[in-house]
Amino acid sequence: MLLFIGISIIVIGILSLVLKPFLPSIKLLNWFNPKKSIQIIAVGIFMSIFSGVFFYAEPGTAYAVQYPWGGQKAVFRQGINTKMWGRLIPIQFELPIKYVIPNADGKLGEQSKYAYVQKSNEWEFNDAVKGKIATSVVLSIRISDEEQFLSVADRNKTERNLVYSRIVPNIDQAIKNTCKLMAAQDYISGQAADFDRYFQDQLENGMYVLEEFILEENPEIIGDSTTIRKVVNRRGKQKRFRIKVRDGEPIRVNGNSLKSYGLTVIQAVVNEIDWEDTFDKRLQLQKEEVAQTQLEKQQAEREFYRAQKEKAKGEAEKAKERARLEKEQIQQTITAETEAKVAEFNLTKEKKQFEVEQFKAKSKKVAADAQYYENAKLVSAGLTPQERAEWDYRTSVDVAREIKSLKLPEIYIEGTQDKSSDSNLLQSLIGADLAKKMMNTKKN
């Protein structure tokens, strides 16, 4: 720019010197005089010299300076630097390259003078589905290696030539190879991240060497144990591509990488894919099918949880009824056990009472036997005349009283035994009774 201005000023100064003598009627030329014209020419020469010796390096830009005598140097810092009438090859530190899908009006959106934006191409995936792929790639030049930078600048001459003759073909080749490795259905089914990874890896390290193979699809068996139906795709054998590997590492095309140009891949992603109409329709059907499947799944889950709720409710009612019955059973058991224990206690009480009565009866029997024995002894024992007379008197009196009060049966059967024995038995009984009463009287 300064060179152009300087040359223009020099031309103006020369013209003012030459034309003034021939065109004295022009007022503008009257302003010039030989001294001013020489000064203007000097200023132009100075500006031309200054612009040829110095240049201003813009920030974020590397420069390759090629001198007229064949030398060259790299400038990576901004500010005023010398170029000594050399040629400048400016290259940005970072090169943004974008493939954009045009909008409805065919425009590519906002443009930037620092970014290379171009229309996206249509690529075919390995299942024959086509789509326009919008990508965003950012590359960085390697300023740590000055010699490599100067070599790249010298071979490509301009930044634009570097982008369109070196970088863009590599991007296209990487997209093409990645599309061959993947089906469109796989991409939308969750392998988009793999697509980005393959894409960036090829830009950084070189293109994959692909090998073709035949994919044989096994028939899908649908049905149960009673009905089985085989679904066979008519395209049972399909050609596919995969990465050729050696010793576990992918084989790459030699010299076909951005590293050889001193470039580093900072970003390489797929922003958007505009699928062809047929695939969009199929994709929409799949989305509707998935939505319907999800809806049915949710309905099935609701039915399942409703059944679980009813089951839980039934279990709760069953548990409640079981608890009530167990409570009644426990109450009945306790009542029965109480009654059994009461009956056992009563039985024990009756046994004790029975034993007491037995002991009482035995005591009475023993007492009666003792009294009888005592009375018999008293009767058979010898008494004094006075005691005998008193005994006879009392006996006669008591016998008479007892006989008077004695109620004998009106009818009795007389045996064959002797009457003396019967009278003796009667006398013995009456005597025993009288002796008992006398003893009681004597005690009193």
Order of alpha helices (4+ residues) and beta strands (2+ residues): alpha-alpha-alpha-beta-beta-beta-beta-beta-beta-beta-beta-beta-alpha-alpha-alpha-alpha-beta-beta-beta-beta-beta-beta-beta-alpha-alpha-alpha
